């Protein structure tokens, strides 16, 4: 029976944070304003923090401890990369990787590594970025680390809010919400990080699309069993989330995977994977923009089996503007899973939004920022979410 008790998730998180190098700032003893005189509604430890807890945009009692302390789950600050050919010796074809492409520079960040570290501070096309993954929400978010003329670096607070990763920047020790990418406690409260389009692809898809790309190496400086899953069975659709306060929106099962496009501060358009499995590609319109939602069913869950390559297929989604070559295209399924054809020219397209055959070969659709995540997490932060069934 693929269920995991809350205690098991907590134990996995503690294991993930133990061993290897100590996190940056993990042995500080100085106390910030919140540590000296913590507000009465703070439910988590403020010891060792320089955070200004007098500034916050959300109730402080919504934060819960995830188990490990500050930097207990260590971010990767000096990432090393390897070639596609080298990475192919380790990665299974169905394994999920976070894929980013910027200015002609493409990189893959295997979820088998992110599940143990949650944050990678990196650069892409010469720009400082962070790639983040919250296993408890199954959310992958990438953003620029440039804020107000300076470059931030991020670590894990060890705390959660609505089960989602709460990060902190090492420059001001402000706390940031991973799913929304905004500062919610501290000096930078109200600041929002600029999102960078990313998507989750199967390793097979990524290496075909980007044979010359760089891939995050397991040579991280930490001793972790990369490829194993510390959250076995956590992603069962009807199982309850861990450390999520408040009531869960029951319009969908708590851990139904959804593709979400944000349309406002607390609003989003949501496409359940249970629909995409049968109906994708889905031609649609969001706030006047004509979009298409692609879906590849051949991607393994990183949160299912003890070893990630053994995980059940759960798929992955991507959203694109469907204008190409001056026309609004409409799409049908292509000759292989994860490929699509437009009705206008018969060209074949892949999960990256690239035409790979036909008269439009070489054309690219503009990616619409979206994220695949569990429904309970999306609904907690975007209560006005509209489900497109």
WOCORJO-V435697 format. One record per residue. SS is DSSP state (helix for helix, strand for strand, loop for the rest). PHI is phi in whole degrees, 0 to 359 (* if undefined). PSI is psi in radians with two decimals (NA if undefined). Layout:
SS & PHI & PSI
SS & PHI & PSI
//
This chain:
loop & * & 2.13
loop & 270 & 1.23
loop & 239 & 2.66
loop & 229 & 2.26
loop & 285 & 2.67
helix & 305 & -0.66
helix & 297 & -0.61
helix & 291 & -0.69
helix & 297 & -0.75
helix & 298 & -0.76
helix & 298 & -0.70
helix & 297 & -0.70
helix & 295 & -0.68
helix & 295 & -0.75
helix & 300 & -0.74
helix & 299 & -0.51
helix & 268 & -0.06
loop & 261 & 2.63
loop & 87 & 3.02
loop & 70 & -2.75
loop & 286 & 2.67
loop & 281 & 2.61
loop & 288 & 2.76
loop & 297 & 2.26
loop & 78 & 0.10
loop & 289 & -0.32
loop & 246 & 0.43
loop & 289 & 2.60
loop & 240 & -0.07
loop & 284 & 2.60
loop & 243 & 2.30
loop & 277 & -3.02
helix & 301 & -0.63
helix & 289 & -0.47
helix & 281 & -0.64
helix & 290 & -0.77
loop & 225 & 1.31
loop & 295 & 2.41
loop & 302 & 2.59
loop & 296 & -0.36
loop & 266 & 0.07
loop & 285 & 2.16
loop & 260 & -0.10
loop & 244 & 2.88
loop & 293 & 2.40
loop & 250 & 0.05
loop & 296 & 2.33
loop & 85 & -0.02
loop & 263 & 2.45
loop & 262 & 0.14
loop & 298 & 2.43
loop & 274 & 1.64
loop & 286 & -0.10
loop & 285 & -0.27
loop & 251 & 2.11
strand & 198 & 2.61
loop & 253 & -0.07
loop & 227 & 2.74
loop & 299 & 2.32
helix & 292 & -0.39
helix & 282 & 0.01
helix & 277 & -0.18
strand & 273 & 2.37
strand & 232 & 2.64
strand & 287 & 2.40
loop & 267 & -0.04
loop & 119 & -1.32
loop & 294 & 2.67
loop & 274 & -2.84
loop & 305 & 2.16
loop & 61 & 0.26
loop & 298 & -0.61
loop & 262 & 1.88
loop & 279 & 2.23
loop & 293 & 2.73
strand & 266 & 2.02
loop & 257 & -0.38
loop & 234 & 1.19
loop & 295 & 2.45
loop & 250 & 2.63
strand & 232 & 2.72
strand & 229 & 3.05
strand & 278 & 2.85
helix & 301 & -0.73
helix & 298 & -0.73
helix & 292 & -0.78
helix & 296 & -0.51
loop & 294 & -0.31
loop & 287 & -0.38
loop & 254 & -0.64
loop & 272 & 2.38
loop & 280 & 2.62
loop & 300 & -0.52
loop & 270 & -0.08
loop & 296 & 2.47
strand & 279 & 2.44
strand & 228 & 2.52
strand & 278 & 2.18
strand & 248 & 2.25
strand & 231 & 2.47
strand & 220 & 2.19
strand & 212 & 2.19
loop & 56 & 0.60
loop & 82 & -0.03
strand & 260 & 2.17
strand & 239 & 2.41
strand & 221 & 2.64
strand & 242 & 2.42
strand & 238 & 1.69
strand & 301 & 2.36
helix & 297 & -0.45
helix & 300 & -0.41
helix & 267 & -0.77
helix & 298 & -0.55
helix & 297 & -0.38
helix & 261 & -0.22
helix & 233 & -0.52
loop & 72 & -0.48
strand & 222 & 2.35
strand & 237 & 2.05
strand & 272 & 2.09
strand & 213 & -3.10
strand & 232 & 2.60
strand & 219 & 2.19
loop & 53 & 0.64
loop & 80 & 0.07
strand & 250 & 2.37
strand & 289 & 2.22
strand & 226 & 2.90
strand & 230 & 2.40
strand & 246 & 2.18
strand & 233 & 2.62
strand & 216 & 2.20
strand & 253 & 1.88
loop & 299 & -0.60
loop & 290 & -0.41
loop & 248 & -0.12
loop & 55 & 0.71
strand & 248 & 2.28
strand & 245 & 2.06
strand & 228 & 2.30
strand & 241 & 2.53
strand & 205 & 2.84
strand & 286 & 2.51
loop & 265 & 0.11
strand & 270 & 2.13
strand & 221 & 2.10
loop & 57 & 0.65
loop & 84 & 0.07
strand & 230 & 2.82
strand & 257 & 2.16
loop & 266 & 2.72
loop & 235 & 2.61
strand & 240 & 2.56
strand & 225 & 3.10
strand & 264 & 2.36
strand & 282 & -0.39
strand & 86 & 0.01
strand & 250 & 2.83
strand & 231 & 2.70
strand & 221 & 2.13
loop & 52 & 0.67
loop & 73 & 0.02
strand & 265 & 2.56
strand & 307 & 2.25
strand & 252 & 2.05
strand & 264 & 2.98
strand & 219 & 2.65
strand & 265 & 2.48
loop & 282 & -0.22
loop & 280 & -0.72
loop & 240 & -0.16
loop & 59 & 0.50
loop & 288 & 2.65
strand & 260 & 2.43
strand & 234 & 2.45
strand & 272 & 2.19
loop & 296 & -0.82
loop & 295 & -0.70
loop & 266 & -0.24
loop & 59 & 0.66
strand & 230 & 2.67
strand & 282 & 2.26
strand & 243 & -0.23
strand & 216 & 2.44
loop & 104 & -3.00
loop & 306 & -0.66
loop & 266 & 0.25
loop & 311 & 2.30
loop & 96 & -0.25
loop & 282 & 2.43
strand & 243 & 2.36
loop & 280 & 2.55
loop & 279 & 2.12
strand & 289 & 2.55
loop & 245 & 2.22
loop & 303 & 2.33
loop & 215 & 2.89
strand & 209 & 2.75
strand & 265 & 2.21
strand & 235 & 2.76
strand & 290 & 2.68
helix & 300 & -0.67
helix & 302 & -0.79
helix & 296 & -0.81
helix & 297 & -0.83
helix & 292 & -0.48
helix & 289 & -0.70
helix & 286 & -0.62
loop & 228 & 1.19
loop & 296 & -0.35
loop & 255 & 0.21
loop & 285 & 2.98
strand & 255 & 2.55
strand & 234 & 2.30
strand & 304 & 2.25
loop & 271 & 2.65
loop & 284 & -0.05
loop & 280 & 1.30
loop & 263 & -0.22
loop & 91 & 0.01
loop & 239 & 2.66
loop & 262 & 1.71
loop & 227 & 2.59
loop & 277 & 1.19
loop & 304 & 2.32
loop & 107 & -0.41
strand & 269 & 2.77
loop & 247 & 1.99
loop & 280 & 0.05
loop & 235 & 0.88
loop & 304 & 2.19
loop & 75 & 0.11
loop & 294 & -0.45
loop & 268 & 0.35
loop & 297 & 2.21
loop & 307 & -0.66
loop & 265 & 0.03
loop & 281 & 2.60
loop & 286 & 2.62
loop & 288 & 2.83
loop & 264 & 2.32
loop & 56 & 0.79
loop & 248 & 2.05
loop & 275 & 2.72
loop & 82 & 3.14
loop & 276 & 2.54
loop & 271 & 2.35
loop & 295 & 2.04
loop & 267 & 0.30
loop & 293 & -0.40
loop & 222 & 2.79
loop & 302 & 2.56
loop & 308 & -0.73
loop & 250 & 0.49
loop & 297 & 2.26
strand & 284 & 2.43
strand & 225 & 2.63
strand & 262 & 2.20
strand & 238 & 2.31
strand & 245 & 2.10
strand & 285 & 2.35
strand & 238 & -0.04
strand & 184 & 3.14
loop & 304 & -0.76
loop & 232 & 0.48
strand & 233 & 2.60
strand & 202 & 2.77
strand & 254 & 2.30
strand & 236 & 2.35
strand & 242 & 1.88
strand & 295 & 2.46
helix & 299 & -0.54
helix & 299 & -0.49
helix & 279 & -0.78
helix & 297 & -0.58
helix & 305 & -0.59
helix & 259 & -0.59
helix & 254 & -0.34
loop & 298 & 2.51
loop & 285 & 2.57
strand & 248 & 2.00
strand & 277 & 2.32
strand & 206 & -3.12
strand & 222 & 2.28
strand & 234 & 2.05
loop & 50 & 0.77
loop & 84 & -0.12
strand & 263 & 2.25
strand & 279 & 2.15
strand & 233 & 2.88
strand & 226 & 2.46
strand & 251 & 2.05
strand & 266 & 2.74
strand & 212 & 2.28
strand & 246 & 2.01
loop & 283 & -0.18
loop & 261 & 1.01
loop & 229 & 2.25
strand & 281 & 2.59
loop & 287 & 2.34
loop & 275 & -0.01
loop & 237 & 0.43
loop & 249 & -1.38
loop & 276 & 2.86
loop & 302 & -0.58
strand & 245 & 2.26
helix & 304 & -0.73
helix & 299 & -0.30
helix & 270 & -0.04
loop & 294 & 2.62
loop & 297 & 2.65
strand & 292 & 2.21
loop & 238 & -0.30
loop & 86 & 3.09
strand & 208 & 2.67
strand & 236 & 2.80
strand & 209 & 2.55
strand & 241 & 2.38
strand & 223 & 2.64
strand & 291 & 2.25
loop & 265 & 0.35
strand & 275 & 2.27
strand & 208 & 2.42
loop & 56 & 0.59
loop & 82 & 0.09
strand & 232 & 2.63
strand & 274 & 2.02
loop & 270 & 2.79
loop & 233 & 2.64
strand & 233 & 2.65
strand & 229 & 3.00
strand & 294 & 2.58
loop & 267 & -2.98
loop & 289 & -0.39
loop & 229 & 2.72
loop & 304 & 2.39
loop & 82 & 0.19
strand & 234 & 2.77
strand & 213 & 2.70
strand & 237 & 2.46
strand & 270 & 2.50
loop & 289 & -0.45
loop & 287 & -0.72
loop & 238 & -0.20
loop & 76 & 0.16
loop & 291 & 2.62
strand & 259 & 2.38
strand & 236 & 2.68
strand & 247 & -3.08
loop & 293 & -0.27
loop & 272 & 0.00
loop & 81 & 0.36
strand & 254 & 2.36
strand & 283 & 2.13
strand & 253 & -0.09
strand & 198 & 2.67
loop & 101 & -3.06
loop & 294 & -0.38
loop & 261 & 0.24
loop & 309 & 2.30
loop & 96 & -0.29
loop & 289 & 2.64
strand & 234 & 2.39
loop & 277 & 2.53
loop & 285 & 2.23
strand & 285 & 2.34
loop & 265 & 2.16
loop & 306 & 2.22
loop & 208 & 2.95
strand & 215 & 2.45
strand & 268 & 2.23
strand & 203 & 3.04
strand & 285 & 2.53
helix & 302 & -0.76
helix & 301 & -0.64
helix & 288 & -0.78
helix & 301 & -0.80
helix & 294 & -0.55
helix & 293 & -0.65
helix & 263 & -0.31
loop & 229 & 1.28
loop & 295 & -0.32
loop & 265 & 0.47
loop & 298 & 2.38
strand & 255 & 2.12
strand & 270 & 2.15
loop & 262 & 1.70
loop & 276 & NA
//
